[in-house]
Amino acid sequence: MFSRIESAPLDMSWGWVVCAGLYVDDVDAAFRQILLAHLMWVLLAGTAASVLMALIVRSIRNSLGADPAHAADIANLIADGDLSVVQNMATGKPGSLLYAMHQLEKQAATDALTGLSNRLCLEREIARAYHTQDAEAGQAALLLIDLDGFKQVNDTYGHAVGDALLKLFASALQARMRRGDTLARLGGDEFVILARDVSGKAGAQALADSVLVMLDNIQTIDGHSVAVSASIGICLLPARAGNSPLDTPGLLRQADGAMYRAKTNGKRQAVFA
């Protein structure tokens, strides 16, 4: 019923192998390897398509806030062969996969409550500042800020007012950041300023003093009287030493230790590591 194919050229034999349904034994070893390689690519392409569809649906549902029912409709369109929805996946516009991926990347580096950078983003920026800092322009400095009196606000007025305080503080501080500086929230009531090109300790101290003055001006939250200040630990980034890596967690620990000394010394002050 079937005829054998011996070392037939791929362009002549491929269609017959698929369409005529030849058994594997009817194909010589060399051609069999080519056939298996193509089948492997088909399997990989199918897996990639499945992953792409899952990513599309998840991105729409989780990142773009779409109704899950709509995401299911899109999945059905893809399953039915209507790939028009995929044609705009890389446009970068709202609703596209590229846009959704950018949103996911942004969320991975952003604090959900305040919209500031999170620890992951901060550590990346610290490493970048270390490798790009200009000795003539000045050092970079870390200011670790812990709010004094925040727990009392939370305990007295509830977490909603506490969250409002954190967002107000973050917004006011962000408005004062210079171009190139990074403001991050580590969690709770702890924030970090990565200030590039400060004028040594004097410049870092001046920045810390401005934070303390700013907090003095926050006196009410949602109609509730509050009294908050800050304990600040300051750590200057070391000069770059060739291509040696920076101990970023170690720097943050130094700033954290200095912050606790500021609390022990009476709060509302900055202490250098």
Residue pairs with C-beta under 8 A, 6 or more apart in sequence:
2 20
2 22
2 23
2 26
3 26
4 26
5 13
5 16
5 17
5 22
5 26
5 27
5 28
5 31
6 28
7 28
7 30
7 31
8 31
10 31
10 34
13 31
14 38
16 22
17 27
17 31
17 35
24 32
24 35
27 35
52 86
53 75
53 78
53 79
55 97
56 74
56 75
56 78
56 85
56 86
56 89
56 97
56 100
57 71
57 72
57 74
57 75
59 97
59 100
59 101
59 103
59 104
60 66
60 70
60 71
60 74
60 95
60 100
61 68
61 71
62 104
63 100
63 103
63 104
63 107
64 94
64 95
64 99
64 100
64 103
74 85
77 84
77 85
78 85
78 86
88 95
88 96
89 96
89 97
89 98
90 96
90 97
90 98
91 98
91 99
92 98
92 99
92 102
93 99
108 120
109 117
109 118
109 120
109 121
109 124
110 116
110 117
110 118
110 121
111 117
111 118
111 184
111 185
113 163
113 166
113 167
113 185
114 166
114 167
114 170
114 171
114 185
115 170
116 170
116 174
116 183
116 184
116 185
116 191
117 125
117 182
117 183
117 184
117 185
118 184
118 185
118 186
119 184
119 186
119 187
121 182
121 184
122 182
122 184
122 186
122 192
122 194
123 248
123 249
125 182
125 184
125 194
126 140
126 142
126 194
126 237
126 246
126 248
126 251
127 245
127 246
127 248
129 140
129 194
129 196
129 237
130 140
130 237
130 238
130 240
130 246
131 240
131 246
133 139
133 140
133 196
133 197
133 237
133 239
133 240
134 197
135 239
137 197
138 197
138 198
138 199
138 200
138 203
139 197
139 198
139 200
139 236
139 237
139 239
140 194
140 195
140 196
140 197
140 198
140 236
140 237
141 193
141 194
141 195
141 198
141 203
141 204
141 207
141 234
141 235
141 236
141 237
142 192
142 193
142 194
142 195
142 234
142 235
142 236
142 237
142 251
142 252
142 255
143 192
143 193
143 195
143 204
143 207
143 208
143 211
143 232
143 233
143 234
143 255
143 270
144 186
144 190
144 191
144 192
144 232
144 233
144 234
144 235
144 252
144 255
144 256
144 258
144 259
145 190
145 191
145 192
145 193
145 211
145 230
145 231
145 232
145 259
146 189
146 190
146 230
146 231
146 232
146 259
146 263
147 165
147 169
147 189
147 215
147 228
147 229
147 230
148 228
148 229
148 230
148 231
148 263
148 267
148 268
149 226
149 227
149 228
149 229
150 162
150 165
150 166
150 189
150 228
151 189
153 161
153 162
153 165
153 221
153 224
153 226
153 228
154 161
154 162
156 224
157 221
157 222
157 224
160 222
161 221
161 222
161 224
164 221
164 222
165 218
165 221
165 226
165 228
166 185
166 189
168 218
168 221
169 191
169 215
169 218
169 228
170 183
170 185
170 191
172 214
172 218
173 183
173 191
173 193
173 211
173 214
174 183
176 210
176 214
177 183
177 193
178 195
178 196
180 196
180 197
181 193
181 194
181 195
181 196
182 193
182 194
183 191
183 192
183 193
183 194
184 191
184 192
184 194
185 191
185 192
186 192
192 252
192 255
193 207
193 211
195 203
195 204
195 207
198 204
198 207
198 236
200 236
201 234
201 236
201 272
204 234
204 236
204 270
204 272
205 234
205 270
208 232
208 234
208 270
209 270
211 230
211 232
212 229
212 230
212 232
212 268
212 269
212 270
215 228
215 229
215 230
216 229
218 226
218 228
219 225
219 226
219 227
220 226
229 267
229 268
230 267
230 268
231 259
231 260
231 262
231 263
231 267
231 268
231 269
231 271
232 259
232 262
232 269
232 270
232 271
233 254
233 255
233 256
233 257
233 258
233 259
233 260
233 261
233 262
233 270
233 271
233 272
233 273
234 255
234 258
234 270
234 271
234 272
234 273
235 251
235 252
235 254
235 255
235 258
235 272
235 273
236 272
236 273
237 246
237 251
238 246
254 273
255 273
257 273
258 271
258 272
258 273
259 271
261 271
262 269
262 270
262 271
265 271
